[in-house]
């Protein structure tokens, strides 16, 4: 049984999720969090006004509340080492950065839309962007008159998918009424409509010369978002630390690759080591004795009996690792790059060295350096700049 803490249990989506969980044989709401419903007895689970009041054991947090609740969710997840499904939209760039940081210590799922159909649409848009180069792109989203944020998180998610497939060449434009000029080629227009009880509709227009293509997704009930959120919670329960989205959930049921990002990594390089005095053996024996597990170990070709050794470690043991190495080697020969992420791909259909070459070429083509890479039929692992983590993951996904 998967026990969840439901943040925002009193909202419309919270009630849908509680209903879906009640009808599910393998999911149970262990507790709800809602500042307006503390102690409410109409639910089949205890409701607390804040995470600080909740002492109920659970497996996953599912959040459908508001951006204002983010800090308390992060604190609780870190304290209790709980995975989090973030289904709330309207986050600021600063808040999104906090979510990415949280994914270094617990598994985190975040998506602008919990619908499987919308996320399949996202994959289709990546393909359209590659094929329909030079077409003008416009996004229109429609929602009910009670929705607070505009444009919708889903519209921005669709725009980001298009942009990631085109080397981030587009600017987003939300208003043109003060402009008197021809439409620039490097923009995506994003338009919001609010009215009635529209659950959600998103249309992406690719307009070319003498032809246009529209892809539209229409949601007729919020129930589908609840189903997607619980699917994400089931998926996240068994994942390692990292930042995941609905594409990972969709792919998890097939032989498609699953991509994990660990931004909490560093590369250490020890230069000018003698290959004859046992230094390399002593170095790794010392690390093993202290419980440190280096990964992606690489040794350069020896020249005049000297070589360089590089490897990747978790950032939380970086300082300890450097101090241990300094007991064996001159500190001036030890260099550190801590501004990296490690990206791992686990796939039973991975095509080995061919995919490694193809992915490495694609990353460099998009100006993302690859510091270390290894791969075989079971998967791939590489290090790249932390600031390029999500863009690199999108490029890898497109080239598998």
N, C-alpha and C positions, 0 to 999 in steps of 0.2 A: 504494500500500500504506500502510495506517495502522499505524504502529508505536507500541505502548503500553508503558508501564512499569506492571506489575501489582503494586500494594502489597497485601500479604497473600496472596501467591501460594500459600502452604502451607496455607491454610485451606480449608474445604469449598467456599465460593463462589469462592475463588481458583482452585481446581482445575477447577471447572466453567467458569470464564471461559477458562482456558488451553485446555481441551478445545474450547470453542466457537471460539476464535480459530484453533486448529489446523485446524478443519474449514471455516473461512471463507476465501474466496479473496482478500479485501481487507483482512484484519486479521492482524497478527503481534505476538506478545509479544516485545519487544526485550530486556526485562530484568524480573526479579522482585525484590521487596523483601520479606524476611522475617527478623526477628532470630533465629529459631530454625533457619533452613535455609541460612545463608551457605555458599556454595560447593557446595551440593547438586547432584549430577550427574544426578539422575533426570529433570530437566526438559530441554526442548529449547532453553532459553534460560539465560543466566547469572543466578544468584541472589546478591544482595548482602544483607548483614546490616543495612544502613542506607542512606538516600539519600546520605549523605556519601561512601559508598564507590562509588556508581554514577556512571560517566562515559559511559554509553551514550546515544547520541542517540535521541530519540523524539519523537512528535507529541502524545501525550496521556498523562496519568496516570490510571489507574483504581484507585480505592482501595476495597478490601473488607477492611480490617484491623481497627483498633480506634480509639476516640477518642484514645488515648495517642499515636498516631502523627501527630496533626494538625499540630503545630508543625513537625516535620521536613518534612512534605509541603508546607506553605505556604512554608517557606524555599526548598526546591528549586524549586517552581513559580515563585516570584518571581525567583530567580536565573537560571533558564533560560527564562522566559516561556512556560511550558507550561500549556495548559488542564488542568483537573482535573475528573474525575467522582467525586464523593463518594457512595458507596453504603453507607458505614458508618452505623450508627444509634447512639443513646445519647449524643449530644453534649450538653454543658451549654449554657446560654444564652450563657455567655461564649465558648465555642468556636464557636457558631453566629454570634456577632458577628464573630469572626475570619474565618470563611468569607465573610461578606458583605463585609468589608473587602478580602479577597483578590480578590473579583469586580470590584473597581475597577481592577485592574491586569492580570488575565488572565480569559479566559472560565471560568466555574465552573458546573458542574451539580450540583445536590443534590436528592435525593429520598429520602423515607422508605421507598420501595418502587420497585423497578425493573420491576415488572410493568405491561404496557400495560393489562391488565384492571383492575387496582387504580386506575390513574390515570384510566381512563374512569369507574370508579365514583366517583372524587372529583368529576368534573364532574357526574355524576348527582345526587350529594348536594347540590351547590350549588343545583340546580334544585328538589329536594325541599324544601330549607330555605325557599326563597322561597314555594313553593306551600302547604306544610303548616305554616304559621305557627301557633304555639300547641301543637303536638304535643310530647310529651316525647321526648327522644332519648337512647338508650343504645347504647354500643358494646361489643361483646364480641370479644376476640381470643384465638385458640388457637394454641399452638406446641409444639414438641417439648420434652422435659424437659432439654435441654442449653442452651437459650437463656438468656442471662445477664440481659438487661434486661427490665423490665416497667414500664409497658405497652410494647408494641412501638412502634417508630418509625412504623410504618404506621398504627396506631391513633391516634397523636397527629396524624399528617398528615391523616387523615380528620376528626378533631375540629377541626383548624385550618381545613379547608376549609368545614365547616359554620359555624364561628364567623365566618369572614371574610365569609360570605354573609348574616350577621345582625348586622352592625355590632358584632362582638365582645361580644355580650351574655351569653355563657355562661361559667360557671366549670366547671373540670374536677374531678370528684370520683372518687377511686379507692377509697374505703373508707367504708362507712356503718355499721359494726357498733356504733359508740359513740353513734350519733345516735338519738334517739327524737322524730321530728318528721315532718310531712308533707313530701313531696318538693317542694323549691322549683322554680319554673318555669324559673329561669335557670341550670340546671346540665346538664351532660352526664356521665352515669355511664360510666366506662371500666373494663372488667373483663378480667382476664387469667386464662387457663387454661393450665396446663403439663402435658404428659403424652405418653408414648410417642414416636412418630416423626412427629407432626403437622408437616407442612411449614409450613403457615400457613393460617389461616382467619379472616376478618374479617366480622362481621355488624353492621350498623347498623339499629337499630329506631326507627321513628317511631310512637309510640303516641298515638292520639287518642281521642276519645269514641266508643266502640262500633266502632272499627276500628284496625288497625295495619298498617304496611308494613315489611317486612324486605328489606334488600338485602345479599346475601352474596357474597363472593368466596372461592374455595377454590383454593389452590395445591397441585398434586399432585407437583411436582418443582421443585427449585431451578434446573433448567436454564432456566426461563423468566426468572429474574432475571438470569442471565448474558446471555441474548439481549438483554434490555432494556438492560443496562449497555453492551454493545458498540454498540447502536443509539444510545445517548446519546453515546458516544465519537465515533462518525462525525459526528453532528450538531454536536458541540461544536468539532470541528476547524476548521470554517469560520465560526464565530461571532465577533463582536466581544466586547470585554470586557463582562461583565454576569453576572447570576445567573439561571440557567435551571432549569427543572424538566421533568418528563415531559410536561406539557401542551404545552410548546413543541416537544418532539420529535414528539409526535403531530400537532400542527398543521403542522409543517414539511413534511409530505408532501402538503398540500392547500393550498387558497387561504385557510385560516384564518390569523388574525394571529399574528405572532411578536412578543413583547414583551420588550424589553431594558431593564434598569435600570442607569443609571450614577450612582452616588452621589458621584462625584468631580467635582462641578460647583459653579459659583457664579454669581450674578447681580450685575452691576455696573450702577449707575444714575448717570448724569451729569446733574445738574439745572441748569436756568436757563442754557441755551446759546443764544447768539444764532444766528438762522438766516441772518444776512446777512454774517457776517465770515469764512466758510469754515471755521469751527471744526470742524464735523461731518466735513467732507471731510478736514481735516488729522488728525483723531483716528483715523479708520479707515485712512488712508494710513500713519500711524505704526505702527499695529498690524500691518498687512500687511508693512511693511518689516522688522519684527522676528519675522515668522513666526507671529503669533498670529491665529487664525481665530475671531472671535466668531460666535455663532449665535443664532437667535431674536431678531434685532434688532427693536426696537420704538421708534418715535418718537411722542411725544404730539402732540396738536394744538397748533399755535403760538398763543400769546397775547401780544399786545404785542411781537411779534418774538422771543419767547423760547420754548424748548421743552425737553423732557427726552428723553434717549435711554437705553434699557436694552438689555442683551444678556447672553448666557450664555457663559461660558468654562470651560475645564477648570481644576480647582482647582490643578493643578501649575504653571499660568502666571498664577495670580491675582495674586501679589505683583508680578511683573514688569509685568503689565497695569496695575495701579494706579499703579506708579511712572512708567510711560510717560504715562499720562493726567495725572498731576500735573505733568508738564512742560508741559502745555498748559492745564490748568484748575486752579482753586482746589481744594485738597484737601477743603475743607469742602463742596464741591458733589458730591463722589464718595461714594456709599454702596455697601456690599457686603453681600450675603446669601450666606454660604457654607454655610448649614445646609439645603441643598436636594439633590434628586436630579433627574436628567433621565430621563424615561421615553419610549421610542420604540416605535412600532408600525409594522411593515412588513407591508403586506397588499395584494395585488392586487385584493381584493374590498372594499376600504375604501370606504365610501359618503360620503366627503368631508365637507362642512360639516355635514351632518345628524348624522353620527356625532360630530363635534367638539362640537356643541351637546348631544347626548344624554350624552356622556361627561362634559363639564364640569358639566352639571346633576347627574349622579349623584355626582360627586366632592364637590361642594358639599353635596348632600343628606346625604352621609356625613361632613360636617365636615372635608373635606380641601381646603384652599385651592389654587387653581391660579394660579401666578404668571405663567406665559407659556404660550401654546398656539398651535400652528399645525397645519393639516391640509389634505390634499387627497386625491384618489383613490388616491395612492400610499402614504399613511401619515399618521401623527400623531406630534407631538413636543410634550412639555410639561414644565414644571418644577413640582415640588411639594415639601413638606417631606420631608427625608430619612427622618425617623422613620415616615412613612406610606408608604414606598416599596412594600412588598409588598402592603399593603392596597389601595393605589391601583391596582397592577397587576391585582389580582383584580377590582376594580370595573370597570376598563377592559375586561378579558376578558369579563366578564358582560354588557357593554353594546355589544359589537361585533356 
